[in-house]
Amino acid sequence: MSATGTAEPARRIDTAEPARRIDTVDDAAELLAAGVLAALPGWVERCVVEACERAGVAAAGLSEQARAAGEHCAAAIGPPLRALLATDVDQQHSTPLSVLRGAVRFPTQVLADGGVPAPDRDDFVASRFPDDPYGLTPASFADIDPELGPVGIAWGAAKAFEVLQRRRSAEPARRDDTAEPARRDDTAEPARRDDTAEPARRDEAEGMR
């Protein structure tokens, strides 16, 4: 177990050039889920270490608890995360990051049980994150692991592309102007302006003289 920046995470995420491995939003979702679940145990351990360092408390005594909590975290977060990512993009009413924020309870419990004092927080932060007294809530995928940053961006781009393609494919039905030529058809105009009967009327007039 190590603090951020002092050692590599215990589990590595295979995210090399993710864009080349992503053909669909499902590909991106699978890559994101696999990366997150691989990173969560190490994230929990680093959260405990860093919170202890800020409080001036030795983290060594909590290493075993932090390791176990990390495993439990991945096991608990995995199903709801995969369920969300497997949902059709038009039916996703939450985000993967929202699911990940629920993982805060695992390092928080280790710290609280270990008697680590929580830092002072301003009223706004405390009201927004009442269940995060140690300030561990991730603001982005990169907060879980830096290598997850580009993976999260790739997933977001793939989802946006899928949504855009669906909207574009629906556009012709909503803006169909195929009936327009019929409404603007002037092909009958010559019939209304037909003067071919004029000579006959003039001939009749000549005969009456």
N, C-alpha and C positions, 0 to 999 in steps of 0.2 A: 504494500500500500504506500502511495506517495502523493505528495501535494502536486498540484498542477504545475507543469513546467519543469519539474525535477526528474521525471522519468516518463517513459512511454506507457500508455495504458496497457493493462495486462492482456487485453484482447484487441487484436488489430482488426480494422474494418477494411474489407477489400473494396475500395471505392475508386480505384485508379481509372481516370477518365470515364466517369459514369455515363456521360452523354453517349459514348459509343456503344454502351450496353443497353440503352433504353430505346425501345422501338414503340412502346405503348405506355399509357398511364399505368397499366397493370405491372409492367416491368419496373417502372419507377417506384411503385408502391412496395413491391417485393424487396427491392434494394434498400429502400428506406426502413422498412420493418426489420429486416435482417441486421442492418447497421445499428439501429437503435437498441435492439435487444442484446446485441453483442457489447454495446458500450455501457448499458445501464449498471451492471455490477461495479465496474470501475468508477463510474460517476458517483455512485453512492459512497464508496470508500473515500474518494477525494473530497466529497462534501463534508464528511466527518472530520477528515484531517484538517481541512481549511477552517472549519468552524472552531475546532479545538485551538488552532494556532491563533485565531483572532481573539479567542477568550483567554489565551495564555495557559491552556491546559494541555497536558501531555496526551497525545492521541494513541500511544502504544497500547494502553489498557483497553481500548475499544476496537482494536483491529479485528478480533475474531467476530465480535457482534456486527461490525460494519460489513465484513465479508459475507456473513450469513444474510444480512439484510439486503445486500446487493443481489444475491441469488433469488431471494423471495421477491424482490422488486421486479426483476425481469420476468419471473413466472406470473406475477399478478398483472403487469402492464401488457404483456404479450397478447393475450386474447382480445381485450377491447381495442388495442391498437390495430391488430390485424383485421378485426371485424369492421372497423371504420374504413380502413384502406381498401377493403374488399367491397364496400358499398358503392353503388353507382354514383358517379361524380355529381349528378343532379340531385341525389338524395343525401349527400353528406352535409349534415347540419352542424357539424363540429369540425375540429381540426386535429391532426396528430399532435400538435404542440399542446393543445388543451388536455389531451389524454396524458401526455408526459408530465404535465404539471401536477397531476395526481400522484406522481412518484415521489414527491417531496416528503410524503409521510414516512417513508422508510428511513432515510438518514435522520429525519427529525426525531423519530422515536428512539434511535440509538443515542442521539445526543441528549435527549431529555432523560432517558433512563440512566445515562452516565453522569447526570448532574452537571452537564456543561451549561454555564450561564448563557442566556440569549442576549444578543446586543440590543441596545436601545434603538427603537425605530420611530420615525415620525408618524403622526396620526394617519396621514394619507396612506402610506404603505401598510400600516397595521390594519387599516380598515379594508384595504383592497385584498390583502393576503393574510387573513386572520389565522390560517392554519400553517403559516410559515414563519414562525418566530425567529428562525436563524437566517432568513433571507436567502433561501436556496432555490427559489423558483426560477427555472430556466426561461430566459427571454427569447432564445432561439435554439435551433438544433445544435449549433456550434457550442452552446453552453454544456451540452451533454458530452460532446466530443468534437473538437475542431474539424475532424474529417467528415462529420455529418453535415457541415454547412453546405457544401456543394451538392450533396445528395438531396437535401431538403429543397434547394433551389431547383434542381432537376425535376423533382416530383411536382413542385408547384407549377413549373413551366409546362410539364406534360399534361397536368390537369387543366390548366388554362387553355392549352391548345385543343384538347378534347372538347371542352365546353364551347370554344369558338367554332370548331368544325360543325358541331351539332346546330349551333345557331345559324350558321351560314347555310347548311343544308335545308333548314326550315324556311329560309327567307323567300324562295320562289313561290311557295304556297301562299305566303302572306301578302306578297306583292305582285301576284300574277296579273299581268296586263294582256293576256292572250286574247281577251274579248275586245280589246281596244280597237283593233282594225274594223270590227263589225260596227262599232258605234260611230266610227269616223268614216265609214265607207261612203264614198260619193259616186259609186259606180252607177247609181240610178239617176244621177243628175242629167245625163243626156236625154233620157226619156222625158224628164220634166221640161226640158228646153227644146224638144224636138219640133222643128219647124217644117218637117217634110210635107205636112198637109197644106202648107200655104199655097203652093202652085195650083193645087186643085181648086181652092176657093177662088183664086184669081181667075182661073179658066171659066168657072161658073158665072162669075160676074161679067166676063166678056160676052158670054153666050146670051145673056139677058138683054144686051144692048141692041 
